[in-house]
Amino acid sequence: MQTAIELKEEERTRCEVWTRVMGYHRPVSAFNPGKQSEHTDRRCFEESQAQLHSGQG
């Protein structure tokens, strides 16, 4: 069984988030305020695996 690792606030490191916009990757921190707002409003989704079929029918 693993125990949770707890860090003090001063031990934490800021995580830089990158995303693909307009065909290339950029850090979200470099976006203009409008684009940062759009990124915040995005919803993540999971796509289910496609069903295989025989091609007959």
ChimeraX attribute file (.defattr): number of C-alpha atoms within 10 A of each C-alpha:
attribute: neighborCount
match mode: 1-to-1
recipient: residues
	/A:1	3
	/A:2	4
	/A:3	5
	/A:4	6
	/A:5	5
	/A:6	8
	/A:7	8
	/A:8	6
	/A:9	7
	/A:10	6
	/A:11	7
	/A:12	9
	/A:13	7
	/A:14	5
	/A:15	6
	/A:16	8
	/A:17	9
	/A:18	12
	/A:19	11
	/A:20	10
	/A:21	13
	/A:22	6
	/A:23	7
	/A:24	7
	/A:25	10
	/A:26	14
	/A:27	12
	/A:28	18
	/A:29	12
	/A:30	10
	/A:31	14
	/A:32	9
	/A:33	11
	/A:34	9
	/A:35	14
	/A:36	13
	/A:37	11
	/A:38	10
	/A:39	14
	/A:40	10
	/A:41	9
	/A:42	8
	/A:43	6
	/A:44	6
	/A:45	6
	/A:46	5
	/A:47	6
	/A:48	6
	/A:49	6
	/A:50	6
	/A:51	5
	/A:52	6
	/A:53	7
	/A:54	5
	/A:55	5
	/A:56	4
	/A:57	4
